Amino acid sequence: PKYSNEENSKSTKNSKSSKSKNKTSKSKSKQNKYFGIPLEQVIINEGTQIPSIVIKVLEQLESKIDTEGLFRLGGSQATICLWKECYDKGNCIDFTKHQEPHTIAGILKAFLRELPDPLLTENLYILFVAITEIETREEQIIAIKNVINQ
């Protein structure tokens, strides 16, 4: 799949081993927390370059990209809360069993919204805003690549 990375197979092993370890100690139960922790920690916990929730959601939504208001409309908050609890307990959701694209998009929005640090730092934000003033699309793309590589 387009969004997968080579290391995602490790995430299944890591989540299984961390599940069994986490049952023995309350102090270790925070290791399974998925929402509201730094992105770097999610990546370390999973042993991947891209969090599995991002990959799974994007794979599921790829065929539904033309859905009106895909990321604008809410979806079922009850389902999103249930999914968040499952992820925080170390369980993954099989999004292929769920057909409501707004809810699937909603779990990704919740994951990104609850990151303690923004994906775009204030310094990067200023640079991205400045890129909008560049006249040609080609120069904008070059500038975006330069900012991302910083």
DRENDO-1510 file (C-alpha; in Angstrom, 1 decimal, always signed):
<recs>
REC; n; res; u; v; w
REC; 1; PRO; +0.0; +0.0; +0.0 .
REC; 2; LYS; +1.0; +3.5; -0.7 .
REC; 3; TYR; +1.2; +4.7; +2.9 .
REC; 4; SER; +2.8; +1.8; +4.5 .
REC; 5; ASN; +6.4; +1.7; +5.7 .
REC; 6; GLU; +8.7; -1.3; +5.9 .
REC; 7; GLU; +8.8; -1.2; +9.7 .
REC; 8; ASN; +5.0; -1.5; +10.3 .
REC; 9; SER; +5.3; -5.3; +10.7 .
REC; 10; LYS; +7.2; -4.5; +13.9 .
REC; 11; SER; +4.3; -2.7; +15.3 .
REC; 12; THR; +2.2; -5.8; +15.7 .
REC; 13; LYS; +5.0; -7.6; +17.6 .
REC; 14; ASN; +5.6; -4.5; +19.7 .
REC; 15; SER; +2.0; -4.1; +20.6 .
REC; 16; LYS; +1.6; -7.8; +21.5 .
REC; 17; SER; +4.7; -7.8; +23.7 .
REC; 18; SER; +3.8; -4.5; +25.4 .
REC; 19; LYS; +0.3; -5.7; +26.0 .
REC; 20; SER; +1.5; -8.7; +28.0 .
REC; 21; LYS; +4.0; -6.6; +29.9 .
REC; 22; ASN; +1.5; -3.9; +30.7 .
REC; 23; LYS; -0.9; -6.2; +32.5 .
REC; 24; THR; +1.6; -6.8; +35.3 .
REC; 25; SER; +2.3; -3.2; +36.4 .
REC; 26; LYS; +0.3; +0.0; +36.6 .
REC; 27; SER; +3.4; +2.1; +35.9 .
REC; 28; LYS; +3.8; +0.3; +32.6 .
REC; 29; SER; +0.2; +0.8; +31.6 .
REC; 30; LYS; +1.0; +4.3; +30.4 .
REC; 31; GLN; +3.3; +2.8; +27.7 .
REC; 32; ASN; +0.1; +1.7; +25.8 .
REC; 33; LYS; -1.3; +5.2; +25.8 .
REC; 34; TYR; -1.6; +6.3; +22.2 .
REC; 35; PHE; -3.5; +9.6; +22.2 .
REC; 36; GLY; -2.1; +12.7; +23.8 .
REC; 37; ILE; +1.5; +11.6; +23.8 .
REC; 38; PRO; +4.3; +13.0; +21.7 .
REC; 39; LEU; +4.5; +11.8; +18.1 .
REC; 40; GLU; +8.1; +10.7; +18.7 .
REC; 41; GLN; +6.9; +8.4; +21.5 .
REC; 42; VAL; +4.2; +6.8; +19.4 .
REC; 43; ILE; +6.8; +6.1; +16.7 .
REC; 44; ILE; +9.3; +4.7; +19.2 .
REC; 45; ASN; +6.5; +2.5; +20.9 .
REC; 46; GLU; +5.5; +1.1; +17.5 .
REC; 47; GLY; +8.9; +0.8; +16.0 .
REC; 48; THR; +7.7; +2.5; +12.8 .
REC; 49; GLN; +8.4; +5.7; +10.9 .
REC; 50; ILE; +4.7; +6.6; +10.5 .
REC; 51; PRO; +2.1; +5.8; +13.3 .
REC; 52; SER; -0.1; +2.8; +12.3 .
REC; 53; ILE; -3.3; +4.8; +12.9 .
REC; 54; VAL; -2.2; +7.3; +10.2 .
REC; 55; ILE; -1.5; +4.6; +7.7 .
REC; 56; LYS; -4.6; +2.6; +8.4 .
REC; 57; VAL; -6.9; +5.6; +8.2 .
REC; 58; LEU; -5.3; +6.9; +5.0 .
REC; 59; GLU; -5.5; +3.5; +3.3 .
REC; 60; GLN; -9.2; +3.2; +4.3 .
REC; 61; LEU; -10.0; +6.8; +3.2 .
REC; 62; GLU; -8.1; +6.7; -0.1 .
REC; 63; SER; -11.1; +5.2; -1.9 .
REC; 64; LYS; -13.5; +7.7; -0.2 .
REC; 65; ILE; -11.5; +10.9; -0.9 .
REC; 66; ASP; -14.4; +12.3; -2.9 .
REC; 67; THR; -16.8; +12.1; +0.1 .
REC; 68; GLU; -18.2; +15.6; +0.7 .
REC; 69; GLY; -16.9; +17.2; +3.8 .
REC; 70; LEU; -14.6; +14.2; +4.6 .
REC; 71; PHE; -12.5; +16.1; +7.1 .
REC; 72; ARG; -14.9; +18.9; +7.7 .
REC; 73; LEU; -17.9; +16.9; +9.0 .
REC; 74; GLY; -17.7; +15.2; +12.4 .
REC; 75; GLY; -18.7; +11.5; +12.4 .
REC; 76; SER; -19.8; +9.5; +15.4 .
REC; 77; GLN; -18.2; +10.9; +18.5 .
REC; 78; ALA; -19.3; +7.8; +20.5 .
REC; 79; THR; -17.4; +5.6; +18.0 .
REC; 80; ILE; -14.4; +7.9; +18.0 .
REC; 81; CYS; -14.2; +7.8; +21.8 .
REC; 82; LEU; -14.5; +4.0; +21.8 .
REC; 83; TRP; -11.7; +3.7; +19.2 .
REC; 84; LYS; -9.5; +6.1; +21.2 .
REC; 85; GLU; -10.0; +3.9; +24.3 .
REC; 86; CYS; -9.0; +0.8; +22.3 .
REC; 87; TYR; -5.9; +2.5; +20.9 .
REC; 88; ASP; -4.9; +3.7; +24.4 .
REC; 89; LYS; -5.2; +0.1; +25.7 .
REC; 90; GLY; -2.9; -1.1; +23.0 .
REC; 91; ASN; -5.5; -2.5; +20.6 .
REC; 92; CYS; -5.7; -1.5; +16.9 .
REC; 93; ILE; -9.0; -1.0; +15.0 .
REC; 94; ASP; -9.8; -2.7; +11.7 .
REC; 95; PHE; -11.2; +0.2; +9.9 .
REC; 96; THR; -12.2; -2.0; +6.9 .
REC; 97; LYS; -15.1; -3.1; +9.0 .
REC; 98; HIS; -16.4; +0.4; +9.3 .
REC; 99; GLN; -18.1; +2.2; +6.4 .
REC; 100; GLU; -18.6; +5.7; +7.8 .
REC; 101; PRO; -15.8; +7.7; +6.3 .
REC; 102; HIS; -16.4; +10.8; +8.5 .
REC; 103; THR; -15.9; +8.8; +11.6 .
REC; 104; ILE; -12.7; +7.2; +10.3 .
REC; 105; ALA; -11.4; +10.7; +9.4 .
REC; 106; GLY; -12.5; +11.8; +12.8 .
REC; 107; ILE; -10.2; +9.4; +14.6 .
REC; 108; LEU; -7.2; +10.8; +12.6 .
REC; 109; LYS; -8.3; +14.4; +13.4 .
REC; 110; ALA; -8.5; +13.4; +17.1 .
REC; 111; PHE; -5.1; +11.8; +17.0 .
REC; 112; LEU; -3.5; +14.9; +15.4 .
REC; 113; ARG; -5.4; +17.4; +17.6 .
REC; 114; GLU; -4.4; +15.6; +20.8 .
REC; 115; LEU; -0.7; +15.6; +20.0 .
REC; 116; PRO; +1.0; +17.7; +22.8 .
REC; 117; ASP; +3.2; +19.4; +20.3 .
REC; 118; PRO; +1.9; +20.8; +16.9 .
REC; 119; LEU; +3.2; +19.1; +13.8 .
REC; 120; LEU; +4.1; +22.6; +12.5 .
REC; 121; THR; +6.1; +24.4; +15.0 .
REC; 122; GLU; +5.7; +28.2; +15.2 .
REC; 123; ASN; +9.0; +28.7; +13.3 .
REC; 124; LEU; +7.9; +26.3; +10.5 .
REC; 125; TYR; +4.4; +27.9; +10.5 .
REC; 126; ILE; +5.9; +31.3; +9.7 .
REC; 127; LEU; +8.0; +29.8; +6.9 .
REC; 128; PHE; +4.9; +28.0; +5.4 .
REC; 129; VAL; +2.9; +31.3; +5.5 .
REC; 130; ALA; +5.8; +33.0; +3.7 .
REC; 131; ILE; +5.8; +30.3; +1.0 .
REC; 132; THR; +2.2; +31.4; +0.1 .
REC; 133; GLU; +3.6; +34.7; -1.1 .
REC; 134; ILE; +6.0; +33.0; -3.6 .
REC; 135; GLU; +4.6; +33.6; -7.1 .
REC; 136; THR; +5.2; +30.4; -9.0 .
REC; 137; ARG; +3.9; +26.9; -8.0 .
REC; 138; GLU; +7.3; +25.3; -8.9 .
REC; 139; GLU; +9.1; +27.7; -6.6 .
REC; 140; GLN; +6.6; +27.1; -3.8 .
REC; 141; ILE; +7.1; +23.3; -4.1 .
REC; 142; ILE; +10.9; +23.8; -3.9 .
REC; 143; ALA; +10.5; +26.0; -0.8 .
REC; 144; ILE; +8.1; +23.5; +0.9 .
REC; 145; LYS; +10.6; +20.7; +0.3 .
REC; 146; ASN; +13.4; +22.9; +1.8 .
REC; 147; VAL; +11.3; +23.7; +4.9 .
REC; 148; ILE; +10.3; +20.0; +5.4 .
REC; 149; ASN; +14.0; +18.9; +5.2 .
REC; 150; GLN; +15.0; +21.4; +8.0 .
</recs>
